[in-house]
Amino acid sequence: MIHFDRFKLDNGLTVLFHKDVTTPMAVVNVLYDVGARDEAEEKTGFAHLFEHLMFGGSSNIPDFDSPLQMAGGESNAFTSNDITNYYDVLPANNLETALWLESDRMLSLSFTPKSLDVQRNVVIEEFKQRYLNQPYGDVWLKLRPLAYKVHPYKWATIGKDINHIEEAQMTDVKTFFKKYYNPSNAILCIAGNFELESVKILVEKYFADIPSGIKPARLLEAEPKQNEFRTQTIERNVPANAFYYAFKMPERRSEGYYMADLLSDILGRDKSSRLYISLKKEQQLCSEINAYITGSHDEGLLMVSGKLNPDVNFDDLDKAFWKVIENLKATSILDSELERIKNKIRTSREFENQGILNRAMNLCHFELLGDANGINEEHKIYEAINPNHIQEIAIQILQATNCSLLKVKAS
């Protein structure tokens, strides 16, 4: 059980506090409810660009990291299609340093031509290195627009086109910041060995004077139901032919999401999974194969990906793949197989939440999904799922007409 307290400032900032008496460290985590899905299609990559810009200094602090490092701390951030998350880890007696830094950049991020140029160049270089000049690097740049035709999940977090970042203007940046980076659109979590009343005093001290702003409405166009099998083949300079099957799956807040999560593990979590045993171990069609979900807030993807063995063609792999899928849909799995998967998920979650940073991040994420206490209740949803549920979700989503297949052919 992960205990926490929740309170809210008058300016709309949601604050979570998790007390941990076992650690001398503190975590300050700030989640902003903005991701790549909130971008305009002609100006993508801004959520990720801001992840970098937020470390470029504020009106009062020229460099974010220096004061934090002097206080014995470190910071980092990540962006997804759904959220942008910033975190600081430092000795508990220096908590105020992190609160000062986070509140200052929320209030008055520095918008200088130099900062924009520097961070824009960093992102452009990242785009080139990770997505354009790396084997299989552009897979998601190709797969997303194959799987999604309307929803903004059709572009990756890095952006749809490198030109969008190259052409980013100061007015665009300021507009994005004003819309999304305000207390009404943020969740703050403080974790460490503190007392609730002292945390409230410090949060009021550093964040209460920041103008609330308006939490922006999210009016995204829903992705139409897919009714045909989609496939695309690209040729790249890669060491082996690769395949990526993408099935649409239920959104994050639904029970179907958890069923699809278990289904993906049954298909390809480890060496005892269905696809691994059949396609890799027995038939030796591929050198690796995995199944996983994207974890998206809106309608996401259940993925099956892997690499072919030499002299194996895509058609042979495809026939064997669908045979496993049809067998899974036709017969209910054993209770023992499902229980094994549940145990692995339970162990994984408990191990993940041993770290105070992960607890703080997960509390913020569940709060965004509706209630931070979901971190304590999620296991009950998994436990309630039975073999019939798995068969039902398999029949529902593992259809060719619900699938997009990207093949990467070695040139």
Protein Blocks (a to p, Z undefined) as FASTA:
>chain_A
ZZddddddfkopacdddddfkbcbdcddddddddfklpcfklghklmmmmmmmmnopfkl
mblklmmmmnopacdddddfkbccddddddfklmmmmmmmmmmmmmmpccdfklmmmmmm
mmmmmmmmmmmmgghklmmmmmmmmmpmkbmklpcfkbpblklmmmpcfklmmmmmmmmm
cfklcccddedjddfklmmmmmmmmmmmpcfbjadddddddddddfbdcddddddddfbd
cdddddddddfkbmklmmmmmmmmmmmmpmmbmklmmmmmmnomafbdcdddehiabdcd
ddddddddehiafklmmmmmmmmmmmmmmpccdfklmmmmmmmmmmmmmmmmmpmklmmm
mmmmmmmnopaklmmmmmmmmmmpcfklmmmmmmmmmcfklcccdddddZZ
